[in-house]
Amino acid sequence: MVFSFGVSLVMARPIRYVPPDGGLFLVTTRTIQGRFLLRPGKRLNSLAAGVIGRAQRNHAVDIHAAVILSNHYHLLISVQTALQLASFMREVNSNLAKEAGRLYGWRDRFWGRRYRATLVSEETEAQVDRMRYVLAQGCKENLVESPLDWPGVSCVRALLEGRNLKGIWVDRTRRYRAQRQGISASSNETEQAEEVVFSPLPCWSSLSPEVYCDRIRNLVEGVEDAAAKARKNSGMQKALGARRICRRHPHHRPVESAKSPAPMFHCATKEVRIHWLAIYREFLGAYREAVSLLRQGVDRVEFPAGCFPPALLRPG
């Protein structure tokens, strides 16, 4: 693909790569300083689901799993292009920060850094492992005993029951205009229903809905068993619990926030990981060559497929 540019370029972040035919990604975004700015609550849950559902509808992203914890969230999604991924995440993070900040009275920077999107290989084991990982959120931190007990936004019940996740989108523009005109706008006039629609994992896309739900149920039961064993081994009698989670102040900054280095790719085997690393190195070399041409003053530069070129002005 060929694009025309007319501004300077600075490369300071890892270059995102989406395979030419699209790919499955685990996306993670964390709040600033690990604060509980996404703390579960009836209103926050509804607004957050509405934000994700509207962004999904606007950008045609396939969502396979989703969970929002108090200080970070995970989405397991499939996209076709880097531009689609960037546009979807821009809308989600922008509106989620605005709604949660407004609800919890937070006016400072909301996210700790930009989202992390890690490509998941086509291997069944790798994709199922990432689904299990998302379902286990809340349990692996010993916050709840079962994925079903998490009080925040979660895909678990929706996947088990084969349904969508319902939320609310607030038309802030319409509400603001009504206020400027001195008109009292009701919630019915400024709020609309949105839904997060869940698609099967690519590796399980051929399964019937009934079999797919059974597979998810098996994963949930495995997560519950693993969490129970972990509590027993650590001497803990029970998890923190939903009630105590919802009582935590959203501005609270934990002393420690669990983080682990994210791999470049989620793969089940070493051979596949090496394969993707080779593809990425080739892609990165072509990208850097294009950047070099830009810095030399070339107006029309061909960037490699699978990237979202910087400072894009118009396709050529």
C-alpha positions as a Markdown table, in Angstrom:
| # | Residue | x | y | z |
|---|---|---|---|---|
| 1 | Met | 0.0 | 0.0 | 0.0 |
| 2 | Val | 1.2 | 3.5 | -0.8 |
| 3 | Phe | 0.6 | 6.6 | 1.3 |
| 4 | Ser | 1.5 | 10.3 | 1.0 |
| 5 | Phe | 3.0 | 12.2 | 4.0 |
| 6 | Gly | 3.7 | 15.7 | 4.8 |
| 7 | Val | 4.9 | 15.9 | 8.4 |
| 8 | Ser | 7.9 | 14.9 | 10.5 |
| 9 | Leu | 8.0 | 11.5 | 12.1 |
| 10 | Val | 9.2 | 10.2 | 15.5 |
| 11 | Met | 9.4 | 6.5 | 16.2 |
| 12 | Ala | 9.4 | 6.0 | 20.0 |
| 13 | Arg | 7.0 | 3.1 | 20.5 |
| 14 | Pro | 6.9 | -0.6 | 19.4 |
| 15 | Ile | 5.4 | -0.8 | 15.9 |
| 16 | Arg | 2.0 | -2.6 | 15.9 |
| 17 | Tyr | 1.7 | -5.4 | 13.4 |
| 18 | Val | -1.5 | -7.1 | 12.2 |
| 19 | Pro | -1.2 | -10.0 | 9.7 |
| 20 | Pro | -2.5 | -9.2 | 6.2 |
| 21 | Asp | -5.4 | -11.5 | 6.7 |
| 22 | Gly | -6.2 | -10.2 | 10.2 |
| 23 | Gly | -5.6 | -11.8 | 13.6 |
| 24 | Leu | -6.6 | -12.5 | 17.1 |
| 25 | Phe | -5.3 | -10.1 | 19.8 |
| 26 | Leu | -5.3 | -10.0 | 23.6 |
| 27 | Val | -5.7 | -6.3 | 24.5 |
| 28 | Thr | -4.9 | -4.9 | 27.9 |
| 29 | Thr | -5.2 | -1.4 | 29.3 |
| 30 | Arg | -4.3 | -0.3 | 32.8 |
| 31 | Thr | -5.3 | 2.7 | 34.8 |
| 32 | Ile | -2.8 | 5.3 | 36.0 |
| 33 | Gln | -0.8 | 4.1 | 39.0 |
| 34 | Gly | -3.1 | 1.1 | 39.2 |
| 35 | Arg | -5.9 | 3.1 | 40.8 |
| 36 | Phe | -9.3 | 1.5 | 41.1 |
| 37 | Leu | -10.9 | 3.9 | 38.6 |
| 38 | Leu | -12.8 | 1.0 | 37.0 |
| 39 | Arg | -14.2 | -0.2 | 40.3 |
| 40 | Pro | -17.4 | -2.3 | 39.6 |
| 41 | Gly | -20.7 | -0.8 | 40.2 |
| 42 | Lys | -24.1 | -1.0 | 38.6 |
| 43 | Arg | -23.8 | 2.3 | 36.7 |
| 44 | Leu | -20.1 | 1.9 | 35.8 |
| 45 | Asn | -20.8 | -1.6 | 34.5 |
| 46 | Ser | -23.7 | -0.4 | 32.3 |
| 47 | Leu | -21.7 | 2.6 | 30.9 |
| 48 | Ala | -18.6 | 0.5 | 30.3 |
| 49 | Ala | -20.5 | -2.2 | 28.4 |
| 50 | Gly | -22.2 | 0.5 | 26.4 |
| 51 | Val | -18.9 | 2.1 | 25.4 |
| 52 | Ile | -17.5 | -1.2 | 24.2 |
| 53 | Gly | -20.7 | -2.2 | 22.4 |
| 54 | Arg | -20.9 | 1.1 | 20.6 |
| 55 | Ala | -17.2 | 0.9 | 19.5 |
| 56 | Gln | -17.7 | -2.6 | 18.4 |
| 57 | Arg | -20.7 | -1.6 | 16.3 |
| 58 | Asn | -18.8 | 1.4 | 14.8 |
| 59 | His | -15.7 | -0.5 | 13.9 |
| 60 | Ala | -17.0 | -4.1 | 13.2 |
| 61 | Val | -14.6 | -5.8 | 15.6 |
| 62 | Asp | -15.2 | -9.4 | 16.6 |
| 63 | Ile | -15.1 | -9.7 | 20.4 |
| 64 | His | -14.6 | -13.1 | 21.9 |
| 65 | Ala | -14.2 | -12.3 | 25.6 |
| 66 | Ala | -14.1 | -9.3 | 27.8 |
| 67 | Val | -13.5 | -8.5 | 31.5 |
| 68 | Ile | -13.1 | -5.2 | 33.4 |
| 69 | Leu | -11.3 | -5.3 | 36.7 |
| 70 | Ser | -10.9 | -2.4 | 39.1 |
| 71 | Asn | -7.6 | -1.1 | 37.6 |
| 72 | His | -7.3 | -2.8 | 34.2 |
| 73 | Tyr | -9.3 | -4.6 | 31.5 |
| 74 | His | -8.8 | -7.4 | 28.9 |
| 75 | Leu | -10.4 | -7.8 | 25.6 |
| 76 | Leu | -9.9 | -10.9 | 23.3 |
| 77 | Ile | -10.7 | -9.6 | 19.8 |
| 78 | Ser | -10.2 | -10.3 | 16.1 |
| 79 | Val | -9.4 | -7.4 | 13.7 |
| 80 | Gln | -8.6 | -7.2 | 10.0 |
| 81 | Thr | -6.2 | -4.2 | 10.0 |
| 82 | Ala | -4.0 | -2.2 | 12.2 |
| 83 | Leu | -6.2 | 0.9 | 11.5 |
| 84 | Gln | -9.3 | -1.0 | 12.6 |
| 85 | Leu | -7.6 | -2.0 | 15.9 |
| 86 | Ala | -6.3 | 1.6 | 16.5 |
| 87 | Ser | -9.7 | 3.2 | 15.7 |
| 88 | Phe | -11.6 | 0.7 | 17.9 |
| 89 | Met | -9.3 | 1.1 | 20.9 |
| 90 | Arg | -9.2 | 4.9 | 20.6 |
| 91 | Glu | -12.9 | 5.1 | 20.9 |
| 92 | Val | -13.1 | 2.6 | 23.8 |
| 93 | Asn | -10.3 | 4.1 | 25.9 |
| 94 | Ser | -11.4 | 7.7 | 25.2 |
| 95 | Asn | -15.0 | 7.2 | 26.2 |
| 96 | Leu | -14.4 | 4.8 | 29.0 |
| 97 | Ala | -12.0 | 7.3 | 30.6 |
| 98 | Lys | -14.6 | 10.1 | 30.2 |
| 99 | Glu | -17.5 | 8.1 | 31.6 |
| 100 | Ala | -15.6 | 6.5 | 34.5 |
| 101 | Gly | -13.8 | 9.8 | 35.3 |
| 102 | Arg | -17.1 | 11.7 | 35.4 |
| 103 | Leu | -18.8 | 9.0 | 37.5 |
| 104 | Tyr | -16.0 | 8.8 | 40.1 |
| 105 | Gly | -14.8 | 12.4 | 40.1 |
| 106 | Trp | -11.4 | 11.8 | 38.5 |
| 107 | Arg | -10.1 | 14.7 | 36.5 |
| 108 | Asp | -6.5 | 13.7 | 36.0 |
| 109 | Arg | -4.8 | 11.4 | 33.5 |
| 110 | Phe | -6.8 | 8.2 | 33.4 |
| 111 | Trp | -4.6 | 5.5 | 31.7 |
| 112 | Gly | -1.1 | 4.6 | 32.7 |
| 113 | Arg | 0.0 | 4.1 | 29.1 |
| 114 | Arg | -1.4 | 3.2 | 25.8 |
| 115 | Tyr | -3.0 | -0.2 | 25.4 |
| 116 | Arg | -1.0 | -3.4 | 24.8 |
| 117 | Ala | -2.2 | -5.6 | 21.9 |
| 118 | Thr | -0.5 | -9.0 | 21.7 |
| 119 | Leu | -1.1 | -11.2 | 18.7 |
| 120 | Val | -2.3 | -14.8 | 19.5 |
| 121 | Ser | -1.3 | -17.5 | 17.1 |
| 122 | Glu | -3.7 | -19.7 | 15.1 |
| 123 | Glu | -2.9 | -22.7 | 17.3 |
| 124 | Thr | -6.0 | -24.0 | 19.2 |
| 125 | Glu | -4.0 | -24.4 | 22.4 |
| 126 | Ala | -2.8 | -20.8 | 22.3 |
| 127 | Gln | -6.3 | -19.4 | 21.7 |
| 128 | Val | -8.0 | -21.5 | 24.3 |
| 129 | Asp | -5.2 | -20.6 | 26.8 |
| 130 | Arg | -5.9 | -16.9 | 26.3 |
| 131 | Met | -9.7 | -17.4 | 26.7 |
| 132 | Arg | -9.0 | -19.3 | 29.9 |
| 133 | Tyr | -6.7 | -16.4 | 31.0 |
| 134 | Val | -9.5 | -13.8 | 30.5 |
| 135 | Leu | -12.1 | -16.0 | 32.3 |
| 136 | Ala | -9.7 | -16.5 | 35.2 |
| 137 | Gln | -9.5 | -12.7 | 35.9 |
| 138 | Gly | -10.6 | -12.1 | 39.5 |
| 139 | Cys | -10.0 | -15.6 | 40.5 |
| 140 | Lys | -6.3 | -15.7 | 39.9 |
| 141 | Glu | -5.9 | -12.6 | 42.1 |
| 142 | Asn | -8.0 | -14.3 | 44.8 |
| 143 | Leu | -10.7 | -11.6 | 44.5 |
| 144 | Val | -13.5 | -14.0 | 43.9 |
| 145 | Glu | -13.9 | -17.8 | 44.1 |
| 146 | Ser | -15.6 | -18.2 | 40.7 |
| 147 | Pro | -15.5 | -16.1 | 37.5 |
| 148 | Leu | -19.3 | -16.0 | 37.9 |
| 149 | Asp | -18.9 | -14.0 | 41.2 |
| 150 | Trp | -17.0 | -11.1 | 39.6 |
| 151 | Pro | -19.3 | -8.0 | 40.2 |
| 152 | Gly | -18.0 | -6.0 | 37.2 |
| 153 | Val | -18.2 | -6.3 | 33.5 |
| 154 | Ser | -17.5 | -9.9 | 32.5 |
| 155 | Cys | -18.3 | -12.1 | 29.5 |
| 156 | Val | -18.7 | -15.2 | 31.6 |
| 157 | Arg | -22.4 | -15.4 | 32.0 |
| 158 | Ala | -23.1 | -14.2 | 28.5 |
| 159 | Leu | -20.8 | -16.9 | 27.0 |
| 160 | Leu | -22.3 | -19.6 | 29.2 |
| 161 | Glu | -25.9 | -18.6 | 28.2 |
| 162 | Gly | -25.1 | -17.7 | 24.6 |
| 163 | Arg | -26.3 | -14.1 | 24.8 |
| 164 | Asn | -25.0 | -10.5 | 24.4 |
| 165 | Leu | -23.8 | -8.2 | 27.2 |
| 166 | Lys | -26.1 | -5.2 | 27.6 |
| 167 | Gly | -25.1 | -1.7 | 28.4 |
| 168 | Ile | -26.0 | 2.0 | 28.0 |
| 169 | Trp | -24.5 | 4.7 | 25.7 |
| 170 | Val | -25.0 | 8.3 | 26.9 |
| 171 | Asp | -25.3 | 10.9 | 24.1 |
| 172 | Arg | -23.3 | 13.6 | 25.9 |
| 173 | Thr | -23.6 | 16.0 | 22.9 |
| 174 | Arg | -27.3 | 15.9 | 22.9 |
| 175 | Arg | -27.5 | 16.3 | 26.7 |
| 176 | Tyr | -25.1 | 19.3 | 26.6 |
| 177 | Arg | -27.0 | 21.0 | 23.8 |
| 178 | Ala | -30.3 | 20.6 | 25.8 |
| 179 | Gln | -28.6 | 22.1 | 28.9 |
| 180 | Arg | -27.4 | 25.0 | 26.8 |
| 181 | Gln | -30.9 | 25.7 | 25.6 |
| 182 | Gly | -32.3 | 25.3 | 29.1 |
| 183 | Ile | -34.2 | 22.2 | 28.2 |
| 184 | Ser | -34.5 | 19.3 | 30.6 |
| 185 | Ala | -33.5 | 16.2 | 28.7 |
| 186 | Ser | -34.7 | 12.9 | 30.2 |
| 187 | Ser | -32.6 | 9.7 | 30.3 |
| 188 | Asn | -34.8 | 8.2 | 27.7 |
| 189 | Glu | -33.9 | 11.0 | 25.3 |
| 190 | Thr | -30.1 | 10.9 | 25.9 |
| 191 | Glu | -29.4 | 7.3 | 26.6 |
| 192 | Gln | -29.7 | 4.3 | 24.3 |
| 193 | Ala | -29.1 | 0.6 | 24.7 |
| 194 | Glu | -26.0 | -1.0 | 23.3 |
| 195 | Glu | -24.8 | -4.6 | 23.3 |
| 196 | Val | -21.5 | -6.3 | 23.2 |
| 197 | Val | -21.9 | -9.2 | 20.8 |
| 198 | Phe | -19.6 | -12.2 | 21.4 |
| 199 | Ser | -18.2 | -14.3 | 18.6 |
| 200 | Pro | -16.7 | -17.8 | 19.0 |
| 201 | Leu | -13.0 | -18.2 | 19.2 |
| 202 | Pro | -11.6 | -18.6 | 15.6 |
| 203 | Cys | -10.4 | -22.1 | 16.5 |
| 204 | Trp | -13.9 | -23.1 | 17.7 |
| 205 | Ser | -15.9 | -21.2 | 15.1 |
| 206 | Ser | -17.2 | -24.5 | 13.6 |
| 207 | Leu | -18.8 | -25.7 | 16.9 |
| 208 | Ser | -22.5 | -25.5 | 17.5 |
| 209 | Pro | -23.7 | -22.9 | 20.0 |
| 210 | Glu | -24.5 | -25.7 | 22.5 |
| 211 | Val | -21.1 | -27.3 | 22.2 |
| 212 | Tyr | -19.3 | -23.9 | 22.4 |
| 213 | Cys | -21.1 | -23.1 | 25.7 |
| 214 | Asp | -20.1 | -26.5 | 27.0 |
| 215 | Arg | -16.5 | -25.8 | 26.2 |
| 216 | Ile | -16.7 | -22.4 | 28.0 |
| 217 | Arg | -18.3 | -24.2 | 31.0 |
| 218 | Asn | -15.4 | -26.6 | 31.1 |
| 219 | Leu | -12.9 | -23.7 | 31.2 |
| 220 | Val | -14.9 | -22.0 | 33.9 |
| 221 | Glu | -14.9 | -25.1 | 36.1 |
| 222 | Gly | -11.2 | -25.6 | 35.5 |
| 223 | Val | -10.6 | -22.0 | 36.7 |
| 224 | Glu | -12.7 | -22.6 | 39.8 |
| 225 | Asp | -10.8 | -25.8 | 40.6 |
| 226 | Ala | -7.4 | -24.1 | 40.2 |
| 227 | Ala | -8.5 | -21.1 | 42.3 |
| 228 | Ala | -9.7 | -23.4 | 45.1 |
| 229 | Lys | -6.4 | -25.4 | 45.1 |
| 230 | Ala | -4.4 | -22.1 | 45.1 |
| 231 | Arg | -6.3 | -20.9 | 48.2 |
| 232 | Lys | -5.8 | -24.2 | 50.0 |
| 233 | Asn | -2.1 | -24.2 | 49.2 |
| 234 | Ser | -1.7 | -20.6 | 50.5 |
| 235 | Gly | -3.8 | -21.2 | 53.6 |
| 236 | Met | -6.5 | -18.7 | 52.6 |
| 237 | Gln | -10.0 | -19.8 | 53.5 |
| 238 | Lys | -11.9 | -17.5 | 51.1 |
| 239 | Ala | -11.5 | -14.8 | 48.5 |
| 240 | Leu | -11.9 | -11.1 | 49.1 |
| 241 | Gly | -15.5 | -11.2 | 47.8 |
| 242 | Ala | -17.7 | -9.0 | 45.6 |
| 243 | Arg | -19.1 | -6.9 | 48.4 |
| 244 | Arg | -15.7 | -5.8 | 49.7 |
| 245 | Ile | -14.5 | -5.2 | 46.1 |
| 246 | Cys | -17.3 | -2.8 | 45.4 |
| 247 | Arg | -16.6 | -0.9 | 48.7 |
| 248 | Arg | -13.1 | 0.1 | 47.7 |
| 249 | His | -12.6 | 3.8 | 46.9 |
| 250 | Pro | -12.1 | 4.3 | 43.1 |
| 251 | His | -9.2 | 6.7 | 43.8 |
| 252 | His | -7.3 | 4.3 | 45.9 |
| 253 | Arg | -3.8 | 3.5 | 44.8 |
| 254 | Pro | -2.6 | 0.0 | 45.7 |
| 255 | Val | 0.8 | -0.4 | 47.3 |
| 256 | Glu | 1.7 | -3.0 | 44.7 |
| 257 | Ser | 0.2 | -3.7 | 41.4 |
| 258 | Ala | 0.8 | -7.1 | 39.9 |
| 259 | Lys | 2.4 | -6.8 | 36.4 |
| 260 | Ser | 4.2 | -9.3 | 34.3 |
| 261 | Pro | 6.2 | -8.8 | 31.1 |
| 262 | Ala | 4.0 | -9.3 | 28.0 |
| 263 | Pro | 5.4 | -11.5 | 25.2 |
| 264 | Met | 5.5 | -10.3 | 21.7 |
| 265 | Phe | 3.2 | -13.2 | 20.7 |
| 266 | His | 1.1 | -15.7 | 22.5 |
| 267 | Cys | 2.1 | -19.1 | 21.0 |
| 268 | Ala | 1.7 | -22.7 | 22.1 |
| 269 | Thr | 5.0 | -23.9 | 20.6 |
| 270 | Lys | 8.5 | -22.7 | 20.2 |
| 271 | Glu | 8.4 | -23.3 | 16.5 |
| 272 | Val | 5.4 | -21.1 | 16.0 |
| 273 | Arg | 6.9 | -18.3 | 18.1 |
| 274 | Ile | 10.1 | -18.4 | 16.1 |
| 275 | His | 8.0 | -18.3 | 12.9 |
| 276 | Trp | 6.2 | -15.1 | 14.0 |
| 277 | Leu | 9.4 | -13.5 | 15.3 |
| 278 | Ala | 10.9 | -14.0 | 11.8 |
| 279 | Ile | 7.8 | -12.4 | 10.1 |
| 280 | Tyr | 7.9 | -9.5 | 12.5 |
| 281 | Arg | 11.6 | -8.8 | 12.0 |
| 282 | Glu | 11.0 | -8.7 | 8.2 |
| 283 | Phe | 8.0 | -6.4 | 8.7 |
| 284 | Leu | 10.0 | -4.2 | 11.0 |
| 285 | Gly | 12.9 | -3.9 | 8.5 |
| 286 | Ala | 10.5 | -2.8 | 5.8 |
| 287 | Tyr | 8.9 | -0.3 | 8.1 |
| 288 | Arg | 12.2 | 1.2 | 9.1 |
| 289 | Glu | 13.3 | 1.5 | 5.5 |
| 290 | Ala | 10.1 | 3.4 | 4.7 |
| 291 | Val | 10.7 | 5.7 | 7.7 |
| 292 | Ser | 14.2 | 6.3 | 6.4 |
| 293 | Leu | 12.8 | 7.4 | 3.0 |
| 294 | Leu | 10.4 | 9.8 | 4.7 |
| 295 | Arg | 13.3 | 11.4 | 6.6 |
| 296 | Gln | 15.1 | 11.8 | 3.3 |
| 297 | Gly | 12.1 | 13.9 | 2.0 |
| 298 | Val | 10.5 | 11.3 | -0.2 |
| 299 | Asp | 6.8 | 12.3 | -0.6 |
| 300 | Arg | 5.3 | 9.0 | -1.5 |
| 301 | Val | 6.4 | 6.0 | 0.5 |
| 302 | Glu | 5.3 | 2.4 | 0.4 |
| 303 | Phe | 4.8 | 0.9 | 3.9 |
| 304 | Pro | 4.6 | -2.8 | 4.5 |
| 305 | Ala | 1.2 | -4.5 | 4.8 |
| 306 | Gly | 0.0 | -5.0 | 8.3 |
| 307 | Cys | 1.0 | -1.7 | 9.8 |
| 308 | Phe | -0.7 | 1.6 | 10.6 |
| 309 | Pro | 1.6 | 4.2 | 9.1 |
| 310 | Pro | 2.4 | 7.2 | 11.3 |
| 311 | Ala | 1.1 | 10.7 | 10.6 |
| 312 | Leu | -1.2 | 9.4 | 7.9 |
| 313 | Leu | -2.7 | 12.1 | 5.8 |
| 314 | Arg | -4.3 | 10.4 | 2.9 |
| 315 | Pro | -4.0 | 7.1 | 0.9 |
| 316 | Gly | -2.2 | 7.5 | -2.4 |
